[in-house]
Amino acid sequence: MTSESGIQERVFAFLADPASHPRVHRIDTHAASVFLEGGRALKIKRAIRFPYLDYSTLAKRKAACEQEMTVNRRFAPQIYRRVIPITQDNQGSLGIDGEGTPVEFAIEMTRFDESRTIDHLAEAGPLAPDLVDAIADAIAASHRAAPPVTAEPWIQSIPGMLAGNTTAFRAAACFPEGDIDKLESASQSALSRIGGLLAQRGSAGFVRHCHGDLHLANIVMIENQPVLFDAIEFDPTIASTDVLYDLAFPLMDFIRYGRHAAANGLMNGYLGRSPPENLDALGTLPLFMSLRAAIRANVMLARLGPACRDDAGIRQSARVYFELALRLIRPAAPMLIAIGGLSGTGKSVLARALAPCVNPDPGAVVLRSDVLRKRLLHVDETDRLPRSAYQPEITRQIYEALGQYATRALSQGHSVVVDAVFADQAERTAIRGDASRLGVKFAGLYLQTDLATRQRRVGARECDASDATPEIAALQEDFDIGTVDWTTIDASGTPEQTLQLCRSALSLGEAG
């Protein structure tokens, strides 16, 4: 044991001593130890050195603590208090911020309810859509506030990350060599395909100093709001990435927990709160999510030591992340699903529920005509528009925009669900033609139900993007929709029944 680690073990023993700290709870990660007591948490960097971080000396750990404070107060000022010394007096007794010589440094934090981190909530069950929306809002806000940085260091670091993963996987001897080869080959191919796009996004300001370590355990609910914490402080290059690489971590983690609906809701929520240019970069997500999963697998392996010999649970977790990385890097072909029907047939509810079931991960982009109309006319989603905003010429422009946005996402290899009335045969023909030109599979679903049901549903809406009223629903009864050559769906039942009918028609599985 080195002198640094020996002193640190004394400090850890002191902080966990039941005689002086009877209610303390210790949590260890690969890089830190956290001591929870009362309303306070003390986080200490472990005296370790990895290729990507070095906490091997007291001076380096102090600097890392101070840097963590600076970085994380951007995200969670309500959590991060100050850096304090653990001291040793002339008699050799240790104290927290006491008299004597500092022998260790700790970040003093406000303790929060550990059961309210999003990983615990995801493990416990499905997350409410409002919660997922709030997480999307928090991440999008953090990206808007993050300063743009030069893209080259980030882009140039990716081959090294891929090579480092491969080297670590081979050394650990945990996974089949053939699978390691497949992951490496597919990752290198993906990087070659998107290299030019990454450079373009860097020039456009999409590479920023982000959180950098945004897995679900680093998002916590405080006063019913998601708070991002424990951002990377030890290397600005690691945190200075494309914003979609930052987003890819919670997307991947939700998939890891089997919460596909949350992953899809997060992606769509983020896209709705960020520039539309992100549609043109969805092709980065397979590599970004796979790389996040592979790095997470290596973090697990680092906790075990060589040959995966120590902990069966951690070993299994590493295997799950590795297998997920292998699956995500080989996405299924995209498809375009158009959902039509008069107001009140349940199109938007169906679109949100159906999108997580559509490959590839994390499910389909949802494009809703009501939302796009508000966005293009520069009003909030729930603001009511005048009747003039629904003139035929404007409606034609909205449908053209829907097709253009769908094409942008599909061109990136990502599936799309388009939600609009599609009462005109020309509109239905046009959206099918968009899929045909790209050579992707198309499916049209047309929802039908009686007027009374439609009026009841429309009348019950609150805080919704649709401007339809029961009176408008009645007027739509006179629409001449022509011959519908899409699959017609009886939408008179519950949303769950409608979803099941559509999943069966499309041969889609369920989403978690």
HELIX and SHEET records of a PDB file:
HELIX    1   1 SER A    3  LEU A   15  1                                  13    
HELIX    2   2 LEU A   58  ASN A   72  1                                  15    
HELIX    3   3 GLU A  114  ARG A  116  5                                   3    
HELIX    4   4 ILE A  118  ALA A  124  1                                   7    
HELIX    5   5 PRO A  129  ALA A  145  1                                  17    
HELIX    6   6 GLU A  152  ALA A  172  1                                  21    
HELIX    7   7 GLU A  177  SER A  203  1                                  27    
HELIX    8   8 LEU A  216  ASN A  218  5                                   3    
HELIX    9   9 PRO A  236  ALA A  239  1                                   4    
HELIX   10  10 VAL A  243  ARG A  256  1                                  14    
HELIX   11  11 HIS A  260  GLY A  272  1                                  13    
HELIX   12  12 PRO A  276  THR A  284  5                                   9    
HELIX   13  13 LEU A  285  LEU A  304  1                                  20    
HELIX   14  14 PRO A  306  CYS A  308  5                                   3    
HELIX   15  15 ALA A  312  LEU A  328  1                                  17    
HELIX   16  16 LYS A  347  LEU A  354  1                                   8    
HELIX   17  17 ALA A  355  CYS A  357  5                                   3    
HELIX   18  18 SER A  369  LEU A  376  1                                   8    
HELIX   19  19 ARG A  387  TYR A  390  5                                   4    
HELIX   20  20 PRO A  392  SER A  411  1                                  20    
HELIX   21  21 GLN A  425  LEU A  438  1                                  14    
HELIX   22  22 LEU A  451  GLY A  459  1                                   9    
HELIX   23  23 PRO A  470  LEU A  475  1                                   6    
HELIX   24  24 GLN A  476  ASP A  478  5                                   3    
HELIX   25  25 PRO A  495  LEU A  506  1                                  12    
SHEET    1   A 6 HIS A  25  ASP A  28  0                                        
SHEET    2   A 6 ALA A  32  GLU A  37 -1                                        
SHEET    3   A 6 ARG A  40  LYS A  45 -1                                        
SHEET    4   A 6 THR A 101  THR A 110 -1                                        
SHEET    5   A 6 TYR A  80  GLN A  88 -1                                        
SHEET    6   A 6 LEU A  94  ILE A  96 -1                                        
SHEET    1   B 2 ARG A  49  PHE A  50  0                                        
SHEET    2   B 2 LEU A  53  ASP A  54 -1                                        
SHEET    1   C 2 VAL A 207  HIS A 209  0                                        
SHEET    2   C 2 SER A 240  ASP A 242 -1                                        
SHEET    1   D 2 ILE A 219  ILE A 222  0                                        
SHEET    2   D 2 GLN A 225  LEU A 228 -1                                        
SHEET    1   E 5 VAL A 365  ARG A 368  0                                        
SHEET    2   E 5 VAL A 416  ASP A 419  1                                        
SHEET    3   E 5 MET A 335  GLY A 340  1                                        
SHEET    4   E 5 LYS A 441  GLN A 448  1                                        
SHEET    5   E 5 THR A 487  ASP A 490  1                                        
END                                                                             
